[in-house]
Amino acid sequence: MQNINLANFQKDISTLFEETIKYNQPLQIHTDNGNAILLSEEDYNSLLETLYLSSTQEMREKIINGLNTPLSQCISEEEVEW
């Protein structure tokens, strides 16, 4: 994560916004009163989706089960029925 102080952020705000969006790289902005994080909308939506999925007991169990499944027991992508 890139870090910047508020004064430098203000000087180059347009470029920093565009880079955050283009590269999905969060930006931590330091101030005397605390810090803030600038995220792309894509990253923000991904975080919300992750929080939602992990808040559901059934989905959380499926994810953990999937993570614990060896690749040798998985089917290939071509075999997945969408």
C-alpha positions in Angstrom: 0.0 0.0 0.0 1.3 3.4 -1.0 1.5 6.0 1.8 1.3 9.8 1.4 0.8 12.8 3.7 -2.2 15.1 3.2 -0.2 18.0 1.7 1.3 15.8 -1.0 -2.1 14.2 -1.6 -3.7 17.6 -2.2 -1.0 18.6 -4.6 -1.5 15.5 -6.9 -5.0 14.5 -6.1 -6.1 13.9 -9.7 -3.2 11.6 -10.6 -3.4 9.7 -7.3 -7.2 9.1 -7.8 -6.6 7.8 -11.4 -3.7 5.6 -10.3 -5.8 4.1 -7.4 -8.6 3.3 -9.9 -6.3 2.0 -12.7 -4.1 -0.2 -10.6 -6.5 -1.1 -7.7 -3.7 0.0 -5.3 -5.1 1.4 -2.0 -3.6 4.7 -0.8 -3.0 5.5 2.8 -3.3 9.3 3.5 -1.6 10.5 6.7 -2.9 13.5 8.6 -2.3 15.0 12.0 -5.7 13.8 13.2 -5.5 10.2 11.8 -5.3 8.4 8.6 -7.6 7.6 5.7 -7.6 5.0 3.0 -8.5 5.7 -0.6 -9.8 2.6 -2.5 -11.0 2.0 -6.0 -14.7 1.3 -6.3 -13.8 -2.2 -7.5 -11.8 -2.9 -4.4 -14.5 -1.5 -2.1 -17.1 -3.7 -3.7 -14.9 -6.7 -3.4 -14.4 -6.0 0.3 -18.2 -5.7 0.8 -18.8 -9.0 -1.1 -16.1 -10.8 1.0 -17.7 -9.5 4.2 -21.1 -10.6 3.1 -20.0 -14.1 2.1 -18.0 -14.6 5.3 -21.0 -13.5 7.4 -23.1 -16.4 6.2 -22.4 -19.6 8.1 -23.2 -21.9 5.2 -21.0 -20.0 2.7 -18.2 -19.7 5.2 -18.2 -23.5 5.6 -18.2 -24.1 1.8 -15.3 -21.7 1.4 -13.3 -23.5 4.2 -14.2 -26.9 2.7 -13.0 -25.7 -0.7 -9.7 -24.4 0.7 -9.1 -27.7 2.4 -9.8 -29.8 -0.8 -6.6 -31.0 -2.5 -6.4 -29.9 -6.2 -6.2 -33.6 -7.2 -9.8 -33.9 -6.0 -11.1 -30.9 -8.0 -12.5 -31.0 -11.5 -11.0 -29.0 -14.3 -12.4 -25.7 -15.3 -13.6 -27.2 -18.6 -15.8 -29.6 -16.7 -17.6 -26.9 -14.7 -21.2 -26.4 -15.7 -22.0 -22.7 -15.6 
